[in-house]
Amino acid sequence: MNVIAFFPAAVQSTRSLWRIGQTVLGIIFRHPITGTSIIPILPDGRIVLIRRRDDGLWALPGGIVDWGEDIPNTVRRELIEETGLELLKINRLVGVYSAPDRDPRIHSICIVVEAEVHGKMEIQDTLEVMEIQAFSPNLLPSGQMSHDHTRQLQDYLNGLTTLA
């Protein structure tokens, strides 16, 4: 005797549970993660960049929004973690970047802000950051930056507010 024929309700129930499980996993793992990039401006007008340890490229500081956290608090936390700098004020929204390929690790939506900062530049998260440096806007490092940070920084320098 076929077991499936003998227990049709149990098989249907198992299939339903499997579909529900697939849906839940899809919601958790197939939706973009929200993060921030920060364009930190020192009182003298220089822009602070970090050199990432994972790819060795220059990048804007930033990171993923923690559960229960809003964007301003994420900006504040990530600045301290990656640069040691304190947030004085978020000046403006530079853009929202959501292209699925903007971050090679995951599909993420990045909210980019310009922020006035102060304090002493000091690496707090040595696993992520290998160097911090402040650059005059006209002397930024040339070449590729991590993720899509070249575009984010260029949009900022051009005074744009971008939805991409």
Backbone bond lengths (Angstrom), bond angles and torsions (degrees), N, CA, C in turn:
res aa  C-N    CA-C-N  psi(-1)  N-CA   C-N-CA  omega(-1)  CA-C   N-CA-C  phi
1 M - - - 1.443 - - 1.528 109.05 -
2 N 1.302 115.97 139.07 1.457 123.13 178.45 1.524 108.93 -74.68
3 V 1.328 116.57 127.03 1.468 121.78 -178.33 1.531 110.42 -63.95
4 I 1.335 117.03 -38.92 1.466 120.73 179.81 1.517 110.72 -61.89
5 A 1.334 117.21 -40.63 1.467 120.48 178.89 1.520 110.79 -66.87
6 F 1.333 116.79 -32.35 1.448 120.85 -177.50 1.532 112.32 -77.18
7 F 1.333 117.36 -32.29 1.473 121.70 -178.98 1.529 111.83 -122.23
8 P 1.336 118.76 57.70 1.467 119.63 -176.25 1.531 113.46 -62.07
9 A 1.303 118.49 -36.16 1.463 120.64 -179.18 1.532 110.67 -67.84
10 A 1.321 116.47 -39.78 1.471 120.26 179.46 1.525 110.80 -65.31
11 V 1.329 116.76 -41.15 1.464 120.81 179.45 1.529 109.65 -65.15
12 Q 1.314 117.16 -44.03 1.465 121.01 179.06 1.521 110.60 -62.46
13 S 1.325 116.75 -41.16 1.453 121.25 179.07 1.533 110.68 -64.41
14 T 1.322 117.60 -41.77 1.465 122.02 178.01 1.521 110.38 -63.26
15 R 1.325 117.18 -42.80 1.470 120.51 177.97 1.522 110.82 -62.48
16 S 1.326 116.41 -41.17 1.469 120.03 178.64 1.524 111.04 -63.09
17 L 1.331 116.11 -44.20 1.466 119.70 178.04 1.529 110.42 -62.21
18 W 1.336 117.50 -40.59 1.460 121.27 179.49 1.525 109.95 -62.77
19 R 1.337 118.16 -42.96 1.465 121.63 178.50 1.528 110.91 -62.99
20 I 1.310 116.43 -41.97 1.470 120.58 177.94 1.529 109.47 -63.10
21 G 1.317 116.66 -44.61 1.463 120.80 178.14 1.520 111.77 -60.48
22 Q 1.326 117.10 -43.09 1.466 120.69 178.18 1.526 110.65 -62.58
23 T 1.315 117.35 -40.63 1.463 121.42 179.52 1.528 110.71 -63.54
24 V 1.324 116.29 -46.06 1.469 120.27 179.68 1.526 110.35 -62.32
25 L 1.327 117.48 -46.63 1.466 120.34 178.26 1.526 111.16 -61.43
26 G 1.333 116.21 -38.73 1.464 120.26 177.22 1.512 112.20 -62.27
27 I 1.323 116.15 -40.92 1.465 120.44 178.52 1.524 110.07 -64.63
28 I 1.315 116.63 -43.25 1.458 120.38 -177.48 1.525 111.44 -70.86
29 F 1.317 117.41 -46.83 1.457 120.44 -169.82 1.517 115.02 -100.76
30 R 1.331 119.61 -9.89 1.447 120.32 -176.90 1.509 112.69 -113.98
31 H 1.301 117.57 19.85 1.450 121.36 175.95 1.523 108.61 -115.37
32 P 1.307 116.19 145.06 1.476 119.12 -178.80 1.521 112.04 -62.16
33 I 1.310 113.94 150.78 1.454 122.72 175.74 1.532 107.26 -94.81
34 T 1.330 117.43 140.90 1.461 121.31 179.37 1.529 109.74 -94.77
35 G 1.333 113.99 134.25 1.453 119.54 178.58 1.516 111.43 -143.51
36 T 1.310 115.30 -177.57 1.457 121.15 179.65 1.526 110.33 -131.16
37 S 1.308 115.68 153.55 1.466 123.23 162.28 1.519 104.93 -124.38
38 I 1.321 114.67 142.29 1.458 120.19 -177.19 1.523 108.81 -119.85
39 I 1.323 115.75 132.96 1.458 121.24 171.82 1.523 105.33 -101.90
40 P 1.357 115.56 92.84 1.462 120.20 -175.60 1.532 110.82 -80.78
41 I 1.321 116.03 124.97 1.459 122.33 -179.90 1.531 108.76 -110.54
42 L 1.334 115.25 119.05 1.469 120.75 176.72 1.528 109.90 -74.97
43 P 1.337 118.20 162.80 1.475 120.53 179.52 1.531 113.79 -54.96
44 D 1.331 118.05 -27.62 1.472 120.69 179.42 1.531 113.02 -87.22
45 G 1.347 117.65 4.73 1.461 121.62 176.31 1.516 115.41 91.83
46 R 1.337 117.92 -5.21 1.462 119.88 178.79 1.527 110.50 -74.05
47 I 1.343 114.50 151.24 1.461 122.95 179.65 1.525 108.26 -101.93
48 V 1.322 116.49 131.55 1.461 122.00 -178.34 1.530 109.50 -93.19
49 L 1.329 115.39 127.94 1.461 122.13 175.01 1.520 109.02 -122.51
50 I 1.327 115.24 156.33 1.458 121.17 175.21 1.528 108.21 -115.70
51 R 1.322 116.52 153.83 1.460 121.00 170.72 1.528 106.01 -104.28
52 R 1.327 114.28 120.59 1.460 120.61 -176.26 1.529 111.08 -75.06
53 R 1.299 115.70 142.09 1.457 120.52 178.85 1.536 111.36 -75.33
54 D 1.342 118.89 -31.84 1.462 120.08 -174.93 1.525 114.05 -71.75
55 D 1.334 118.40 -34.37 1.466 119.46 -179.25 1.527 113.41 -124.25
56 G 1.336 117.55 -4.13 1.458 121.93 177.69 1.515 114.58 72.77
57 L 1.326 117.53 8.34 1.461 121.52 -176.96 1.532 110.98 -97.80
58 W 1.342 114.18 155.04 1.462 119.83 173.27 1.516 108.59 -69.36
59 A 1.322 115.99 148.96 1.458 121.61 -177.96 1.519 109.85 -154.44
60 L 1.313 114.19 164.08 1.459 120.81 168.90 1.523 107.42 -81.21
61 P 1.326 118.17 143.40 1.460 118.23 173.86 1.525 109.77 -65.92
62 G 1.305 115.75 156.03 1.461 120.44 178.54 1.503 110.85 157.23
63 G 1.324 115.54 -177.43 1.456 119.23 179.26 1.508 111.74 174.88
64 I 1.302 114.37 -170.29 1.463 123.05 -173.56 1.530 110.61 -79.20
65 V 1.321 115.20 140.93 1.463 122.23 175.63 1.524 108.39 -71.32
66 D 1.314 116.81 125.61 1.463 121.00 177.38 1.531 110.09 -76.42
67 W 1.330 115.40 155.64 1.460 121.42 177.32 1.525 109.11 -57.85
68 G 1.339 116.41 130.35 1.460 121.49 178.51 1.521 114.01 82.40
69 E 1.327 117.56 8.22 1.456 122.17 -176.09 1.530 109.51 -111.41
70 D 1.324 117.27 144.13 1.461 120.37 174.91 1.530 109.37 -97.56
71 I 1.321 116.74 172.69 1.464 121.66 -175.77 1.540 111.72 -62.15
72 P 1.344 119.91 -47.91 1.469 118.23 179.33 1.532 113.45 -56.54
73 N 1.321 117.17 -39.51 1.468 119.40 179.16 1.520 111.78 -72.68
74 T 1.326 117.48 -32.67 1.466 120.22 174.11 1.521 109.91 -63.49
75 V 1.328 116.70 -44.88 1.467 121.40 178.36 1.525 109.86 -58.22
76 R 1.306 116.98 -48.29 1.473 122.18 -179.63 1.529 110.50 -59.15
77 R 1.329 116.73 -49.27 1.470 121.68 -177.34 1.523 111.78 -64.53
78 E 1.341 116.64 -47.22 1.466 120.01 -177.82 1.525 111.93 -65.31
79 L 1.325 117.31 -37.51 1.473 120.01 176.46 1.521 111.14 -58.73
80 I 1.320 116.25 -48.31 1.464 120.41 -179.61 1.521 110.63 -64.28
81 E 1.349 117.43 -46.11 1.461 121.38 -177.75 1.528 112.25 -61.40
82 E 1.318 117.13 -42.15 1.458 119.83 -171.61 1.525 114.27 -96.85
83 T 1.326 118.09 -23.54 1.466 119.25 -175.21 1.524 113.86 -128.07
84 G 1.329 118.22 -16.58 1.458 120.99 -174.48 1.523 112.78 79.77
85 L 1.331 117.57 -4.06 1.468 121.64 -177.16 1.519 111.30 -84.18
86 E 1.322 115.48 153.15 1.458 121.62 178.87 1.521 110.42 -104.22
87 L 1.314 115.18 143.37 1.457 122.41 178.13 1.520 109.91 -77.66
88 L 1.329 116.59 125.67 1.458 121.23 171.68 1.516 110.26 -92.95
89 K 1.359 115.17 -47.22 1.459 119.28 -174.38 1.527 109.44 -164.65
90 I 1.330 115.90 138.68 1.465 120.55 170.19 1.519 106.18 -86.37
91 N 1.334 116.50 119.08 1.464 120.81 -176.27 1.512 113.56 -82.80
92 R 1.338 116.47 -47.12 1.460 117.30 -176.93 1.513 111.13 -160.79
93 L 1.316 114.14 159.27 1.453 122.58 172.16 1.523 107.20 -81.64
94 V 1.309 117.38 122.54 1.465 122.19 177.33 1.515 109.86 -86.69
95 G 1.328 117.06 -38.03 1.452 118.75 179.41 1.512 113.10 172.60
96 V 1.337 112.89 171.99 1.456 122.35 173.87 1.521 105.37 -124.37
97 Y 1.335 116.31 121.90 1.460 123.22 -174.27 1.521 108.45 -116.56
98 S 1.336 116.43 122.42 1.465 119.26 -172.04 1.522 114.31 -133.17
99 A 1.320 119.40 9.37 1.465 120.26 179.75 1.532 109.45 -56.51
100 P 1.332 117.40 132.90 1.471 120.33 -176.78 1.526 114.14 -57.68
101 D 1.324 117.49 -24.15 1.466 120.06 -177.39 1.536 113.21 -102.80
102 R 1.326 118.68 12.56 1.467 121.00 -176.39 1.526 112.26 -69.30
103 D 1.306 117.74 -27.15 1.461 122.77 176.96 1.526 106.91 -124.29
104 P 1.331 118.23 121.09 1.465 119.58 -175.46 1.529 114.33 -66.71
105 R 1.313 118.26 -14.98 1.463 121.08 -176.72 1.515 113.09 -85.99
106 I 1.343 116.17 -42.94 1.467 121.38 -173.73 1.521 108.57 -150.11
107 H 1.333 115.77 165.18 1.462 119.86 170.47 1.527 106.20 -84.13
108 S 1.328 115.40 114.50 1.455 119.39 -178.11 1.519 110.55 -130.97
109 I 1.306 114.71 150.52 1.458 122.08 173.35 1.520 105.83 -105.24
110 C 1.329 115.45 123.29 1.459 120.88 -174.35 1.526 110.56 -112.07
111 I 1.307 115.99 123.87 1.454 123.03 176.42 1.526 106.71 -99.09
112 V 1.338 115.97 118.63 1.464 121.41 -174.13 1.516 109.58 -106.66
113 V 1.335 115.62 129.68 1.457 121.16 179.80 1.521 110.37 -129.80
114 E 1.329 114.92 151.98 1.462 122.45 169.43 1.518 106.58 -93.05
115 A 1.335 116.51 134.57 1.458 119.70 -177.00 1.522 111.17 -136.79
116 E 1.325 115.56 136.63 1.463 121.21 170.47 1.521 107.08 -80.34
117 V 1.348 115.82 130.97 1.457 120.95 -177.63 1.524 110.12 -132.63
118 H 1.326 115.48 163.47 1.462 120.17 173.65 1.526 108.40 -152.53
119 G 1.326 114.20 168.99 1.456 119.83 179.01 1.511 111.27 119.07
120 K 1.316 114.62 -168.75 1.459 121.90 -179.33 1.529 108.99 -100.34
121 M 1.344 115.87 127.33 1.465 119.57 177.24 1.527 108.77 -70.30
122 E 1.326 115.04 121.54 1.458 120.74 -179.14 1.526 108.74 -154.53
123 I 1.322 116.69 125.23 1.465 121.37 -179.78 1.523 108.91 -65.10
124 Q 1.319 115.75 125.50 1.458 121.74 175.14 1.538 110.05 -100.21
125 D 1.331 116.39 -41.44 1.464 122.36 -177.01 1.527 108.91 -102.22
126 T 1.325 116.37 89.70 1.470 120.94 -176.63 1.526 112.72 -73.46
127 L 1.327 118.12 -14.09 1.463 120.18 176.49 1.525 111.29 -75.40
128 E 1.323 117.58 -28.95 1.463 122.22 -178.71 1.516 113.55 -99.83
129 V 1.318 116.96 -37.14 1.465 122.09 -169.76 1.526 110.19 -115.13
130 M 1.358 115.65 131.71 1.462 118.63 176.51 1.525 113.21 -109.85
131 E 1.346 117.38 -14.04 1.462 120.45 -179.31 1.521 109.62 -159.85
132 I 1.327 115.63 147.96 1.466 122.75 173.67 1.523 106.43 -128.29
133 Q 1.318 114.98 138.98 1.466 118.12 177.12 1.525 109.01 -151.45
134 A 1.322 116.22 147.59 1.468 122.18 176.15 1.530 108.17 -104.75
135 F 1.345 115.38 135.43 1.461 122.31 -176.32 1.524 110.20 -124.75
136 S 1.318 116.29 142.23 1.465 120.12 168.24 1.522 106.69 -66.20
137 P 1.343 117.94 144.87 1.465 119.72 -178.71 1.532 113.72 -55.45
138 N 1.330 117.84 -28.19 1.468 120.02 179.98 1.530 112.71 -90.83
139 L 1.337 118.09 1.22 1.468 121.86 179.61 1.529 112.35 -128.04
140 L 1.325 116.13 34.07 1.466 120.59 178.84 1.529 109.43 -67.93
141 P 1.337 117.74 151.87 1.465 119.56 179.86 1.530 110.88 -61.03
142 S 1.323 115.53 140.08 1.460 119.21 178.70 1.524 109.18 -88.14
143 G 1.302 115.30 165.48 1.458 120.24 179.08 1.511 111.98 95.09
144 Q 1.300 113.55 -177.30 1.456 121.85 -176.20 1.521 111.41 -68.61
145 M 1.326 114.29 139.44 1.453 120.64 171.45 1.524 107.75 -106.63
146 S 1.309 116.64 167.41 1.455 121.76 179.10 1.531 110.71 -63.85
147 H 1.322 115.38 149.62 1.468 123.33 178.43 1.531 110.11 50.68
148 D 1.316 118.08 -130.69 1.469 121.55 177.57 1.532 110.67 -110.75
149 H 1.317 116.30 30.25 1.464 120.62 -175.79 1.521 113.10 -68.19
150 T 1.336 118.28 -25.13 1.470 119.84 174.77 1.521 108.97 -60.52
151 R 1.332 117.07 -46.50 1.465 120.84 179.74 1.518 110.94 -65.60
152 Q 1.324 117.58 -42.99 1.454 120.75 -179.70 1.532 110.62 -59.55
153 L 1.312 116.05 -45.56 1.462 120.56 -179.55 1.523 111.48 -67.32
154 Q 1.327 116.77 -39.26 1.468 120.68 178.52 1.526 110.52 -65.55
155 D 1.321 117.66 -42.05 1.464 121.21 176.84 1.534 109.98 -59.93
156 Y 1.325 117.05 -42.17 1.455 121.27 177.18 1.523 111.24 -60.68
157 L 1.324 116.37 -49.85 1.475 120.98 -178.12 1.523 111.71 -63.28
158 N 1.338 116.73 -28.78 1.466 121.02 178.21 1.525 112.78 -86.92
159 G 1.336 117.46 1.94 1.456 121.62 177.57 1.513 114.35 73.18
160 L 1.328 117.87 20.37 1.453 121.65 -176.97 1.521 111.44 -86.61
161 T 1.307 115.13 156.35 1.456 122.92 164.43 1.516 105.02 -117.94
162 T 1.326 116.93 114.66 1.458 122.00 -167.16 1.515 111.66 -112.06
163 L 1.321 115.15 139.60 1.464 122.92 168.46 1.506 105.59 -120.42
164 A 1.312 116.44 107.17 1.474 120.41 -174.66 1.514 111.22 -135.08
